[in-house]
Amino acid sequence: MTSVRIASLTLVTMIAFAANSVLCRLALQHTSIDPASFTVIRLVSGAVMLAILLQWRRQVPGKAGNWGSALALFAYAAGFSFAYVSLPTGVGALLLFAAVQATMILTGIARGERLRTQQTAGLLLAFGGLVYLLLPGLSAPPLGGALLMIGAGIAWGVYSLRGRKTSDALAATGGNFLRTVPMALALGILGSGEVRVDADGALYAVLSGAVASGAGYAVWYAALRGLTATSAATVQLSVPVIAAVGGVLFLGEAVTLRLVLSSVAILGGVAIVLLARRA
């Protein structure tokens, strides 16, 4: 692929990933849909979209993937939705990204990877930014929502680690999404006492599942063919920033000094780790 095509696909994917945060926050703040119903519709619509894409490639949906990865995917999606009941868009995306990267980096350390001095400094900088973000104060995010989003990020990190050796990422993702459907339906049944769904909320959930997730992942896997592993990890630093801008434009959310400083520390620290690893 040409450099322009790779850059275009990457940009579209980063916007799609950030759109998940914006769509979820829009749905939970401006419609009557509840987080459990949003999760159900998102996962089911994502599964349908990926099944269509796999059929178009003449592959059998559900043949790839496994139940362990599907459970991690479901835990991410559910924690993500419930966290955004109380978290601003940019803060949620920042916590999610930080938790995903921390999970993958710390797993590498646990498996014997050695950190250079720059990488250690980067980790300490990122951890300090996270602590600063969560310190009690008027602009601190709600602790319950923050912990849910960190848990969602850990689940997504586990999902990513489990899929590293997958030969066909799109087929595995489609199979995993299909396996989350019974888990999502069980969540919907357990939350049936508080089910609230309206047309706008359902539309946001479908856009999140079918477009930002299902189609977004398909575009991302196409872009990955032209990116190194470090480039792919580093470019995702843009997602929390795009999500924060979306929160300002579509939800009228304020950008606080605490969010700006913690974002610089967290994203900068992770970038140092990734770039030093590449060197």
TIDOPA-885814 format. One line per 4 residues: their letters; for each residue x, y, z of C-alpha. Coordinates in steps of 0.2 Angstrom, whole numbers, plus 5000, padded with zeros to 4 digits. Last residue first. Example, Ala and Ser with C-alpha at 12.3 -4.5 7.8 and 13.67 -1.06 7.14 Angstrom:
BEGIN
SA	5068 4995 5036 ~ 5062 4978 5039
This chain:
BEGIN
ARRA	5076 5008 5097 ~ 5059 5001 5096 ~ 5058 4998 5114 ~ 5063 5016 5117
LLVI	5049 5022 5106 ~ 5036 5012 5115 ~ 5042 5017 5133 ~ 5044 5035 5129
AVGG	5027 5035 5120 ~ 5019 5028 5136 ~ 5027 5042 5147 ~ 5021 5055 5135
LIAV	5003 5048 5134 ~ 5002 5047 5153 ~ 5011 5064 5157 ~ 5003 5074 5143
SSLV	4986 5067 5147 ~ 4989 5071 5166 ~ 4993 5089 5162 ~ 4978 5091 5150
LRLT	4965 5082 5161 ~ 4971 5092 5177 ~ 4970 5108 5167 ~ 4952 5104 5163
VAEG	4944 5102 5146 ~ 4926 5106 5148 ~ 4912 5095 5140 ~ 4900 5102 5127
LFLV	4894 5085 5122 ~ 4897 5085 5103 ~ 4911 5097 5101 ~ 4920 5096 5118
GGVA	4917 5077 5120 ~ 4923 5075 5102 ~ 4939 5084 5106 ~ 4942 5073 5121
AIVP	4939 5058 5110 ~ 4952 5064 5097 ~ 4965 5066 5111 ~ 4961 5049 5119
VSLQ	4963 5041 5102 ~ 4980 5050 5097 ~ 4991 5039 5108 ~ 4985 5025 5096
VTAA	4998 5030 5084 ~ 5011 5024 5096 ~ 5005 5006 5096 ~ 5004 5004 5077
STAT	5020 5013 5075 ~ 5028 5001 5087 ~ 5021 4985 5079 ~ 5027 4992 5062
LGRL	5013 4998 5050 ~ 5008 4994 5032 ~ 4999 4978 5035 ~ 4991 4986 5051
AAYW	4980 4998 5040 ~ 4970 4983 5033 ~ 4968 4977 5051 ~ 4962 4994 5056
VAYG	4949 4995 5042 ~ 4941 4979 5048 ~ 4942 4984 5066 ~ 4933 5000 5062
AGSA	4919 4991 5052 ~ 4915 4981 5067 ~ 4919 4993 5081 ~ 4915 5011 5075
VAGS	4902 5005 5062 ~ 4892 4990 5068 ~ 4895 4992 5087 ~ 4896 5010 5090
LVAY	4884 5015 5076 ~ 4872 5001 5083 ~ 4873 5008 5100 ~ 4870 5026 5094
LAGD	4855 5021 5085 ~ 4848 5011 5100 ~ 4850 5027 5111 ~ 4841 5037 5098
ADVR	4827 5025 5096 ~ 4824 5023 5114 ~ 4829 5009 5126 ~ 4827 5008 5145
VEGS	4829 4991 5154 ~ 4830 4993 5173 ~ 4822 4977 5179 ~ 4829 4968 5164
GLIG	4847 4970 5170 ~ 4850 4952 5173 ~ 4841 4948 5156 ~ 4852 4961 5147
LALA	4868 4954 5155 ~ 4863 4936 5149 ~ 4860 4943 5132 ~ 4877 4950 5131
MPVT	4885 4934 5137 ~ 4875 4925 5124 ~ 4881 4937 5110 ~ 4899 4937 5116
RLFN	4903 4922 5106 ~ 4898 4931 5090 ~ 4910 4945 5094 ~ 4924 4932 5097
GGTA	4921 4924 5080 ~ 4921 4941 5071 ~ 4937 4946 5080 ~ 4946 4929 5075
ALAD	4941 4931 5057 ~ 4947 4949 5057 ~ 4963 4944 5065 ~ 4968 4930 5053
STKR	4984 4922 5059 ~ 4981 4925 5077 ~ 4997 4925 5087 ~ 4994 4942 5096
GRLS	4976 4938 5100 ~ 4978 4933 5118 ~ 4988 4949 5121 ~ 4975 4960 5113
YVGW	4961 4952 5124 ~ 4971 4954 5140 ~ 4974 4972 5136 ~ 4955 4974 5132
AIGA	4951 4967 5149 ~ 4964 4978 5158 ~ 4956 4993 5149 ~ 4939 4988 5155
GIML	4945 4986 5172 ~ 4953 5004 5171 ~ 4936 5010 5165 ~ 4927 5002 5180
LAGG	4939 5009 5192 ~ 4937 5027 5184 ~ 4918 5025 5185 ~ 4919 5021 5204
LPPA	4932 5034 5207 ~ 4922 5048 5200 ~ 4934 5059 5189 ~ 4944 5072 5198
SLGP	4940 5090 5194 ~ 4935 5096 5211 ~ 4948 5086 5220 ~ 4953 5069 5225
LLLY	4969 5062 5216 ~ 4963 5052 5201 ~ 4972 5062 5187 ~ 4987 5065 5198
VLGG	4989 5046 5200 ~ 4987 5043 5182 ~ 5000 5056 5177 ~ 5012 5048 5190
FALL	5010 5031 5182 ~ 5014 5038 5165 ~ 5030 5047 5172 ~ 5035 5032 5181
LGAT	5033 5021 5165 ~ 5042 5033 5155 ~ 5057 5034 5167 ~ 5058 5015 5167
QQTR	5058 5015 5148 ~ 5072 5028 5147 ~ 5082 5018 5159 ~ 5080 5002 5148
LREG	5067 4989 5153 ~ 5071 4971 5152 ~ 5057 4959 5146 ~ 5056 4943 5156
RAIG	5038 4937 5155 ~ 5033 4949 5169 ~ 5040 4963 5160 ~ 5030 4959 5145
TLIM	5014 4958 5155 ~ 5018 4975 5162 ~ 5019 4982 5145 ~ 5003 4974 5139
TAQV	4993 4979 5155 ~ 5000 4996 5155 ~ 4995 4999 5137 ~ 4977 4994 5140
AAFL	4976 5003 5156 ~ 4982 5019 5149 ~ 4971 5018 5134 ~ 4955 5015 5145
LLAG	4960 5029 5157 ~ 4963 5041 5143 ~ 4947 5036 5134 ~ 4937 5039 5150
VGTP	4944 5056 5154 ~ 4941 5062 5136 ~ 4923 5057 5136 ~ 4918 5063 5154
LSVY	4915 5048 5166 ~ 4899 5045 5176 ~ 4888 5033 5165 ~ 4903 5031 5154
AFSF	4910 5018 5166 ~ 4895 5006 5164 ~ 4897 5006 5145 ~ 4916 5003 5146
GAAY	4914 4989 5159 ~ 4902 4980 5148 ~ 4912 4981 5132 ~ 4929 4976 5141
AFLA	4921 4962 5150 ~ 4913 4956 5134 ~ 4930 4956 5125 ~ 4938 4947 5139
LASG	4925 4933 5139 ~ 4926 4932 5120 ~ 4945 4930 5121 ~ 4942 4915 5133
WNGA	4928 4908 5122 ~ 4938 4906 5106 ~ 4941 4914 5089 ~ 4939 4907 5072
KGPV	4925 4897 5065 ~ 4912 4909 5071 ~ 4908 4917 5054 ~ 4913 4905 5039
QRRW	4924 4914 5027 ~ 4919 4919 5009 ~ 4927 4936 5011 ~ 4909 4944 5009
QLLI	4903 4931 5022 ~ 4917 4938 5034 ~ 4911 4955 5031 ~ 4893 4951 5035
ALMV	4898 4941 5050 ~ 4908 4956 5056 ~ 4893 4968 5054 ~ 4882 4955 5063
AGSV	4894 4953 5078 ~ 4896 4972 5079 ~ 4877 4974 5080 ~ 4876 4961 5093
LRIV	4890 4968 5104 ~ 4883 4986 5103 ~ 4865 4981 5106 ~ 4869 4971 5121
TFSA	4881 4984 5128 ~ 4869 4999 5126 ~ 4856 4988 5134 ~ 4867 4986 5149
PDIS	4872 5004 5150 ~ 4854 5010 5150 ~ 4845 5020 5136 ~ 4836 5035 5140
THQL	4845 5047 5128 ~ 4856 5062 5130 ~ 4869 5056 5144 ~ 4870 5038 5141
ALRC	4869 5038 5122 ~ 4880 5053 5120 ~ 4893 5045 5131 ~ 4893 5029 5122
LVSN	4894 5038 5105 ~ 4908 5049 5110 ~ 4918 5034 5118 ~ 4916 5023 5102
AAFA	4920 5038 5091 ~ 4938 5038 5098 ~ 4940 5021 5090 ~ 4932 5026 5074
IMTV	4943 5042 5073 ~ 4958 5031 5076 ~ 4953 5020 5062 ~ 4949 5033 5049
LTLS	4966 5041 5053 ~ 4975 5024 5051 ~ 4966 5020 5034 ~ 4971 5037 5027
AIRV	4989 5036 5033 ~ 4991 5019 5025 ~ 4983 5025 5009 ~ 4994 5040 5008
STM	5010 5029 5012 ~ 5005 5018 4997 ~ 5000 5000 5000
